[in-house]
């Protein structure tokens, strides 16, 4: 084929065979993986580095860890695919010294060394800190739900158990009615009668199984039961009947500087280093802020940080814990009261006077302190006035005899947090641009290419119409 680049003949022999070293460039990322793993103290991290005296020799944990890290960086999660990469990929061959463990060995290594692999992640953060990549004073915290293998039909709550029992009882009654009809019809085939009896027997067995699950749910520690993946939990989505059985994965991504939209933030956004991560089956993020912020603070090795989170993390106790641990929290406040939605004044319309310990209502009346009580582990102070019945604004204020305002003993911490956010509203823009990108990248790596699927669906629909 004259005029084209000529390929090498497959049967051509060579005097000196090529070395693997010649195929891996000096700036290839696999060299970083090789250096990073080789400088780890695997025994201290929890890997088994002492071989057994009998049986077939095992693979060294360093080689297996290099395969695991290589697969993560190259979006190869499957142990079977990792096995193939070790057999055909020049980079993987160089990294492992042409070792090719089978998929079961790779899967078992990942399963048996979960705690040690988590420590390796912490060591990577330490290395990044030594390299000067974590000179951060701000972290953005967010969570995302990842679907588990467990389907919704194999996840049970007390409500689901009750509904399932009702459905089973109704099915049994329907089949029994069909059996009665078949008995009155002499021409009914015997095979149909036998099939109906088998269905009734299977439904009765299913009722016993569901009742056993219901008894287990009565224990305080079991609010949900997932049969396929016991750790997975049903988590409500944004739409109606959109619950997903899965995990709530949280991360803290580092962001440099304290000024919103500064050059330092842009630099840190380019690195997008995850300094702390956690996997939990908690169905919401409300009680996760202080714990994640503390982990990020320890990873960054600094005495004080700023933490950005969305309103799903808002909780008075969590913000107080952050304040006490040297974490300045920026979390949007949300109201659980329906007063505003119903056209009445909300608590934010009442002005607190700290020097007098009173509230001023929209009508200008003074709500004075009356008594304290405890709710959900919080000491609340109650304020009201006796002039509410004669107030011309009463219909816009309350449906009760008088409007009562409750104040937490640490309410000043929440007011200070809201005041900080009001002065720096761009903090939420910084949060979105810092922490939501890693979740999008991870889900894309896992194959959640929703745009492509939806685009193809609408394209085919348009094509059928035209």
TATABEL-V351304 format. One record per residue. N is the residue number from 0. OMEGA is omega in radians with two decimals (none if undefined). Layout:
N;OMEGA + N;OMEGA
This chain:
0;-3.06 + 1;3.09 + 2;-3.14 + 3;3.07 + 4;-3.07 + 5;3.12 + 6;3.10 + 7;3.11 + 8;-3.10 + 9;-3.12 + 10;-3.10 + 11;3.09 + 12;3.12 + 13;3.13 + 14;3.13 + 15;-3.12 + 16;3.13 + 17;3.10 + 18;3.08 + 19;-3.13 + 20;-3.11 + 21;-3.07 + 22;-3.10 + 23;-3.09 + 24;-3.09 + 25;-3.12 + 26;3.13 + 27;-3.11 + 28;-3.13 + 29;3.09 + 30;3.07 + 31;3.11 + 32;-3.12 + 33;-3.13 + 34;-3.09 + 35;-3.11 + 36;-3.10 + 37;-3.12 + 38;3.11 + 39;3.00 + 40;-3.02 + 41;3.14 + 42;3.13 + 43;3.14 + 44;3.08 + 45;3.08 + 46;3.12 + 47;-3.08 + 48;3.11 + 49;-3.11 + 50;3.10 + 51;-3.09 + 52;-3.11 + 53;3.10 + 54;-3.12 + 55;3.12 + 56;3.14 + 57;3.07 + 58;3.13 + 59;-3.13 + 60;3.13 + 61;3.13 + 62;-3.14 + 63;3.13 + 64;3.09 + 65;3.10 + 66;-3.13 + 67;-3.12 + 68;3.11 + 69;3.12 + 70;3.14 + 71;-3.09 + 72;-3.10 + 73;3.04 + 74;3.11 + 75;-3.11 + 76;-3.05 + 77;3.10 + 78;3.10 + 79;3.11 + 80;3.08 + 81;3.08 + 82;-3.14 + 83;3.13 + 84;3.13 + 85;-3.10 + 86;-3.01 + 87;-3.05 + 88;-3.10 + 89;-3.14 + 90;3.14 + 91;3.10 + 92;3.12 + 93;-3.06 + 94;-3.05 + 95;-3.06 + 96;3.12 + 97;2.98 + 98;-3.11 + 99;3.11 + 100;3.14 + 101;-3.02 + 102;-3.13 + 103;3.11 + 104;3.13 + 105;-3.13 + 106;3.13 + 107;3.10 + 108;-3.14 + 109;-3.12 + 110;-3.02 + 111;-3.05 + 112;-3.12 + 113;-3.12 + 114;-3.14 + 115;3.13 + 116;3.08 + 117;3.10 + 118;3.07 + 119;3.10 + 120;3.11 + 121;3.12 + 122;3.10 + 123;3.09 + 124;3.11 + 125;3.12 + 126;3.11 + 127;3.10 + 128;3.11 + 129;-3.14 + 130;3.11 + 131;-3.12 + 132;-3.09 + 133;3.07 + 134;-2.98 + 135;3.02 + 136;-3.08 + 137;3.03 + 138;3.05 + 139;-3.04 + 140;3.10 + 141;3.12 + 142;3.11 + 143;-3.12 + 144;3.10 + 145;-3.08 + 146;3.11 + 147;3.10 + 148;-3.08 + 149;3.11 + 150;3.14 + 151;-3.13 + 152;3.13 + 153;3.02 + 154;-3.02 + 155;2.90 + 156;3.13 + 157;3.11 + 158;3.13 + 159;3.13 + 160;-3.14 + 161;3.13 + 162;-3.14 + 163;3.10 + 164;3.09 + 165;3.13 + 166;-3.14 + 167;3.12 + 168;3.12 + 169;3.13 + 170;3.12 + 171;3.13 + 172;-3.14 + 173;-3.14 + 174;3.09 + 175;3.09 + 176;3.10 + 177;3.09 + 178;3.10 + 179;3.12 + 180;3.13 + 181;3.12 + 182;-3.13 + 183;3.14 + 184;-3.10 + 185;-3.05 + 186;-3.12 + 187;3.14 + 188;-3.12 + 189;-3.12 + 190;3.10 + 191;3.12 + 192;3.13 + 193;-3.14 + 194;3.13 + 195;3.12 + 196;3.09 + 197;3.13 + 198;3.12 + 199;3.13 + 200;3.13 + 201;3.11 + 202;3.10 + 203;3.07 + 204;3.12 + 205;3.10 + 206;3.11 + 207;3.13 + 208;-3.13 + 209;3.09 + 210;3.10 + 211;3.08 + 212;3.11 + 213;3.10 + 214;3.12 + 215;3.13 + 216;3.13 + 217;3.08 + 218;-3.07 + 219;-3.06 + 220;-3.08 + 221;3.06 + 222;3.06 + 223;3.07 + 224;3.06 + 225;-3.01 + 226;-3.11 + 227;-3.13 + 228;-3.01 + 229;-3.09 + 230;-3.09 + 231;3.14 + 232;3.09 + 233;-3.09 + 234;-3.06 + 235;3.08 + 236;-3.10 + 237;-3.13 + 238;-3.14 + 239;3.11 + 240;-3.13 + 241;3.13 + 242;3.13 + 243;3.05 + 244;-3.07 + 245;-3.08 + 246;3.07 + 247;-3.08 + 248;-3.10 + 249;3.07 + 250;3.02 + 251;3.14 + 252;-3.05 + 253;3.08 + 254;-3.04 + 255;2.97 + 256;3.14 + 257;-3.13 + 258;3.14 + 259;3.05 + 260;3.12 + 261;3.12 + 262;3.12 + 263;3.10 + 264;3.13 + 265;3.12 + 266;-3.13 + 267;3.11 + 268;3.11 + 269;3.12 + 270;3.14 + 271;-3.12 + 272;3.09 + 273;-3.05 + 274;3.10 + 275;3.10 + 276;-3.11 + 277;3.06 + 278;-3.11 + 279;3.05 + 280;3.01 + 281;-3.01 + 282;3.08 + 283;-3.04 + 284;-2.92 + 285;-3.06 + 286;-3.03 + 287;-2.97 + 288;-3.03 + 289;3.14 + 290;3.13 + 291;3.12 + 292;3.13 + 293;3.09 + 294;3.13 + 295;3.13 + 296;3.12 + 297;3.14 + 298;-3.14 + 299;3.11 + 300;-3.13 + 301;-3.08 + 302;-3.11 + 303;3.11 + 304;3.00 + 305;-3.10 + 306;3.12 + 307;3.13 + 308;3.12 + 309;-3.02 + 310;3.10 + 311;3.13 + 312;-3.02 + 313;3.07 + 314;-3.06 + 315;-3.12 + 316;-3.13 + 317;3.13 + 318;3.08 + 319;3.12 + 320;3.08 + 321;-3.13 + 322;-3.11 + 323;-3.09 + 324;3.10 + 325;3.13 + 326;3.08 + 327;-3.02 + 328;3.00 + 329;-3.09 + 330;3.11 + 331;3.14 + 332;3.07 + 333;-3.10 + 334;3.09 + 335;-3.12 + 336;3.10 + 337;-3.05 + 338;-3.12 + 339;-3.13 + 340;-3.13 + 341;3.06 + 342;3.14 + 343;3.11 + 344;3.05 + 345;-3.12 + 346;-3.13 + 347;3.10 + 348;3.11 + 349;-3.05 + 350;-3.14 + 351;3.07 + 352;-3.04 + 353;-3.10 + 354;3.13 + 355;-3.09 + 356;3.10 + 357;2.98 + 358;3.01 + 359;-3.11 + 360;3.14 + 361;3.11 + 362;3.13 + 363;3.14 + 364;-3.11 + 365;3.06 + 366;-3.06 + 367;-3.13 + 368;-3.11 + 369;-3.12 + 370;3.11 + 371;3.04 + 372;-3.10 + 373;3.11 + 374;3.10 + 375;3.11 + 376;3.14 + 377;3.04 + 378;-3.07 + 379;3.09 + 380;-3.08 + 381;-3.13 + 382;2.98 + 383;3.10 + 384;-3.09 + 385;-3.08 + 386;-3.11 + 387;-3.09 + 388;-3.11 + 389;-3.07 + 390;3.14 + 391;-3.14 + 392;-3.03 + 393;-3.12 + 394;3.10 + 395;-3.02 + 396;-3.05 + 397;3.04 + 398;3.14 + 399;-3.14 + 400;3.06 + 401;3.13 + 402;3.13 + 403;3.12 + 404;3.13 + 405;-3.10 + 406;3.09 + 407;-3.11 + 408;3.10 + 409;-3.09 + 410;-3.12 + 411;3.10 + 412;3.14 + 413;3.12 + 414;3.11 + 415;3.12 + 416;3.12 + 417;3.13 + 418;3.10 + 419;-3.11 + 420;3.11 + 421;3.14 + 422;3.14 + 423;-3.08 + 424;-3.12 + 425;3.13 + 426;-3.13 + 427;3.02 + 428;3.08 + 429;-3.13 + 430;-3.10 + 431;-3.09 + 432;-3.09 + 433;-2.92 + 434;-3.08 + 435;3.13 + 436;3.13 + 437;3.13 + 438;3.09 + 439;3.13 + 440;-3.12 + 441;-3.13 + 442;3.05 + 443;3.09 + 444;-3.09 + 445;3.05 + 446;-3.14 + 447;-3.11 + 448;-3.04 + 449;-3.10 + 450;-3.12 + 451;-3.12 + 452;-3.12 + 453;3.11 + 454;-3.14 + 455;-3.14 + 456;-3.12 + 457;3.10 + 458;3.14 + 459;3.12 + 460;3.13 + 461;-3.11 + 462;-3.14 + 463;-3.13 + 464;-3.11 + 465;none
